[in-house]
Amino acid sequence: GMRTRAKKQADGSYVVKGSKAWITNAGIADYYVVMAITDPDKGAKGISAFLVDAGTPGLIVDKEEDKMGMRSSDTHGLTFDDMKLPADALLGEEGKGFVYAMEGLDGGRISCAAISTGIAEHAMQIAKEYSLQCTAFGKPIAKFQGVSFKLANMSMYIDAMNLMLYDAAALKATGARCSKLAAEAKLLASTHTTQICLDAIQILGGNGYSKEYNVERLLRDNKLMEIGEGTNEILRVIIGSAVLAEK
Ligand SMILES: Cc1cc2nc3c(=O)[nH]c(=O)nc-3n(C[C@H](O)[C@H](O)[C@H](O)COP(=O)(O)OP(=O)(O)OC[C@H]3O[C@@H](n4cnc5c(N)ncnc54)[C@H](O)[C@@H]3O)c2cc1C
């Protein structure tokens, strides 16, 4: 669906026109990697990547998004208003931008899996400590199976998340493509962390619904991990295609 165009000029430079919504650290970054269509007839093979200095004329940082979570991370749109780029702003080869983006996304998805796993560990820690301190019917709520079974599920999924996360990271570190494993790691971690945060809120009862105890923030922060770097639906598309392509 990309519409941002980079038109090559006679002197080899480019003029970029278009926009991109939802850019993490826009307005803060010194440099941006911008993807744009250099050859509209070639589909994904007509996309190129450019390294853009934040001070480039024509690069406009749009309004800040007022987000549900991850509120300590700034997010803005970017507009490219006839932004002029020198020929050497091109990253790698013309027409290879999509390939570079996909390779970058594999690493990004492993990072998302790591973020979710960390959020899950934090949520479980809060829930565990609370369940040992809070008493109901004469004993710590941790002693009720209804509570300890939630902690057991959290622990099981966190261990699985860590295994898959490190497996994907180890494969990436060899230099091999790891698209399926990276997508699986992110899908597993982001999905189960949302449930873990909900269960942690439940263990804290009414206090879980309060900002004071921090678990509601973990839920809001993790929701992004089900959306950014490819939604969980798109991850299933990628994993499903990889499964069908396997011999
Ligand atoms: C806080 C935040 C920070 C971000 N930072 C960056 C950034 O730094 N750089 C960057 O490039 N992007 C960034 N993004 C963008 C992010 O990667 C996209 O929002 C995300 O990939 C989803 O794309 P979309 O918003 O266009 O949703 P859409 O593609 O419009 O999807 C809408 C819904 O339709 C579903 N859907 C779409 N296609 C299919 C399909 N084929 N099968 C099934 N379901 C489908 C999706 O899963 C989703 O549920 C950021 C987003 C957020 C929210």
The ligand as a Tripos MOL2 file, in Angstrom:
@<TRIPOS>MOLECULE
LIG
   53    58     1     0     0
SMALL
NO_CHARGES

@<TRIPOS>ATOM
      1 C1          3.0840    3.1870   18.9330 C.3       1 LIG1
      2 C2          3.4260    2.7810   17.5340 C.ar      1 LIG1
      3 C3          4.7150    2.9480   17.0630 C.ar      1 LIG1
      4 C4          5.0330    2.6020   15.7570 C.ar      1 LIG1
      5 N1          6.3140    2.8300   15.3040 N.ar      1 LIG1
      6 C5          6.5980    2.5840   14.0050 C.ar      1 LIG1
      7 C6          7.8810    2.9200   13.4630 C.ar      1 LIG1
      8 O1          8.7760    3.3960   14.1730 O.2       1 LIG1
      9 N2          8.0990    2.7060   12.1510 N.ar      1 LIG1
     10 C7          7.1480    2.1980   11.3280 C.ar      1 LIG1
     11 O2          7.4020    2.0270   10.1380 O.2       1 LIG1
     12 N3          5.9250    1.8640   11.8180 N.ar      1 LIG1
     13 C8          5.6370    2.0480   13.1130 C.ar      1 LIG1
     14 N4          4.3960    1.7340   13.6040 N.ar      1 LIG1
     15 C9          3.3980    1.2170   12.6620 C.3       1 LIG1
     16 C10         3.0350   -0.2260   12.9060 C.3       1 LIG1
     17 O3          4.0590   -1.0740   12.4320 O.3       1 LIG1
     18 C11         1.6790   -0.4800   12.2400 C.3       1 LIG1
     19 O4          0.6950    0.2740   12.9380 O.3       1 LIG1
     20 C12         1.3130   -1.9380   12.2440 C.3       1 LIG1
     21 O5          2.2100   -2.6920   11.4450 O.3       1 LIG1
     22 C13        -0.1160   -2.1630   11.7290 C.3       1 LIG1
     23 O6         -0.3160   -1.5270   10.5130 O.3       1 LIG1
     24 P1         -1.5420   -0.5170   10.3460 P.3       1 LIG1
     25 O7         -1.6120    0.3620   11.5210 O.co2     1 LIG1
     26 O8         -1.3820    0.0780    8.9920 O.co2     1 LIG1
     27 O9         -2.8210   -1.4520   10.3870 O.3       1 LIG1
     28 P2         -3.5710   -2.1000    9.1410 P.3       1 LIG1
     29 O10        -2.5730   -2.7550    8.2450 O.co2     1 LIG1
     30 O11        -4.4880   -1.0820    8.5610 O.co2     1 LIG1
     31 O12        -4.4130   -3.2380    9.8580 O.3       1 LIG1
     32 C14        -5.6650   -2.9850   10.4920 C.3       1 LIG1
     33 C15        -6.2160   -4.3420   10.9410 C.3       1 LIG1
     34 O13        -6.4260   -5.1930    9.8000 O.3       1 LIG1
     35 C16        -5.7380   -6.4080    9.9890 C.3       1 LIG1
     36 N5         -5.2220   -6.9120    8.7150 N.ar      1 LIG1
     37 C17        -4.6030   -6.2050    7.7330 C.ar      1 LIG1
     38 N6         -4.2300   -7.0080    6.7360 N.ar      1 LIG1
     39 C18        -4.6310   -8.2630    7.0880 C.ar      1 LIG1
     40 C19        -4.5310   -9.5630    6.4660 C.ar      1 LIG1
     41 N7         -3.9120   -9.7120    5.2950 N.pl3     1 LIG1
     42 N8         -5.0400  -10.6150    7.1300 N.ar      1 LIG1
     43 C20        -5.6630  -10.4600    8.3340 C.ar      1 LIG1
     44 N9         -5.7750   -9.2690    8.9700 N.ar      1 LIG1
     45 C21        -5.2580   -8.1960    8.3560 C.ar      1 LIG1
     46 C22        -4.5800   -6.0600   10.9080 C.3       1 LIG1
     47 O14        -4.0630   -7.2190   11.5570 O.3       1 LIG1
     48 C23        -5.2490   -5.0970   11.8630 C.3       1 LIG1
     49 O15        -5.9670   -5.8230   12.8400 O.3       1 LIG1
     50 C24         4.0570    2.0420   14.9170 C.ar      1 LIG1
     51 C25         2.7490    1.8620   15.3990 C.ar      1 LIG1
     52 C26         2.4270    2.2220   16.6820 C.ar      1 LIG1
     53 C27         1.0150    2.0200   17.1640 C.3       1 LIG1
@<TRIPOS>BOND
     1     1     2 1
     2     2     3 ar
     3     2    52 ar
     4     3     4 ar
     5     4     5 ar
     6     4    50 ar
     7     5     6 ar
     8     6     7 ar
     9     6    13 1
    10     7     8 2
    11     7     9 ar
    12     9    10 ar
    13    10    11 2
    14    10    12 ar
    15    12    13 ar
    16    13    14 ar
    17    14    15 1
    18    14    50 ar
    19    15    16 1
    20    16    17 1
    21    16    18 1
    22    18    19 1
    23    18    20 1
    24    20    21 1
    25    20    22 1
    26    22    23 1
    27    23    24 1
    28    24    25 2
    29    24    26 1
    30    24    27 1
    31    27    28 1
    32    28    29 2
    33    28    30 1
    34    28    31 1
    35    31    32 1
    36    32    33 1
    37    33    34 1
    38    33    48 1
    39    34    35 1
    40    35    36 1
    41    35    46 1
    42    36    37 ar
    43    36    45 ar
    44    37    38 ar
    45    38    39 ar
    46    39    40 ar
    47    39    45 ar
    48    40    41 1
    49    40    42 ar
    50    42    43 ar
    51    43    44 ar
    52    44    45 ar
    53    46    47 1
    54    46    48 1
    55    48    49 1
    56    50    51 ar
    57    51    52 ar
    58    52    53 1
@<TRIPOS>SUBSTRUCTURE
     1 LIG1         1 GROUP 0 **** ****
